[in-house]
């Protein structure tokens, strides 16, 4: 998990203040309990023990056009061969450094893979063999320092890049040539969503800016509550039909009309019982999902909800926090709870079907090297999650039992991507890996 600089400064200040105020120690009576022990333990509902899990048949999706897949982020069950091996590896560019991180999932369209490095430089690769086809640096001429943030999306033969330079740039996907460029009010907080001739981008100031995909002119804007501290990577809006679901770092979730931005309903996923500074961050980092008549969203602070798409009423909620997209497939939802427990829930009521705790440390015996996990992706009758030390774990979607492991050379913090029967991962050192 990565938090913007303001959080680090605030936490440091709190620790500094805690150390001041005299040397006299006061002994407090009572039993000391770790804050971690106060976290809610997820347990399967015993009434569901005999409920069979039936999933949609895998389908071969030829593309993954934006963060979270298609614009509604409902990807169901993707096709992937039972045995996959590394097909190729390509270096995208600058990896994680002091002032930059790799923040964008790769996207796949028209037989090409597009990826962004830690300086927002975009490259296109041949999906067959990993050969680089073109490279584009979006840095404006009057900017001296490289920036990072945002992400990329594809639609109608164009790549749309929302950047840390507070701009959206449209490129020709075939050649990488710039088509248009539009300024934003502030840097992009997460990847854009391109759908229905529009580009939807959320900025770090919690403003949704909607641009025309044809020429970049501004169509309308919408503002959430500004949040001075948030997670480094934001979620992209989900679009289906005439509705766009917009997640903000304040925990606000809005349903707006695509045509003009008129609010349909709103909700807030901030918890009323935060346990410490980090858990008080209500940021919605995982992409919200529109599946049939419902919206599924999860906040960092500890709420997973199912909301009626038409009315905005909560159908159910669970005290589960996370920073990755819930994966909806048929009558079930898979989610990384607190980025460390893989959970299967019933889509209808949110009851827990099974829980698979994931390794917490690289060295479990010595409790060193704490791990964070990303995913899941459901493909080829298995769930794939990847740890921050670069280990991919396959898990049965029916029982939660582990099925196999694959090791990458570097840590991975972004969700894997599946398209055309291949699985793609981008590491923290900007290595793009294709497995098939």
PyMOL commands that set and color helices and strands:
alter all, ss='L'
color gray80, all
select helices_A, chain A and resi 5-18+35-38+46-48+278-280
alter helices_A, ss='H'
color red, helices_A
select strands_A, chain A and resi 86-91+107-109+112-116+121-126+132-137+151-155+158-162+167-172+178-183+193-195+198-202+207-212+218-223+238-240+243-247+252-257+263-268+289-291+294-298+304-308+314-318+327-329+332-337+341-346+352-357+361-363+368-370+373-378+383-387+391-395+402-407+417-419+422-426+431-435
alter strands_A, ss='S'
color yellow, strands_A
deselect
rebuild
show_as cartoon
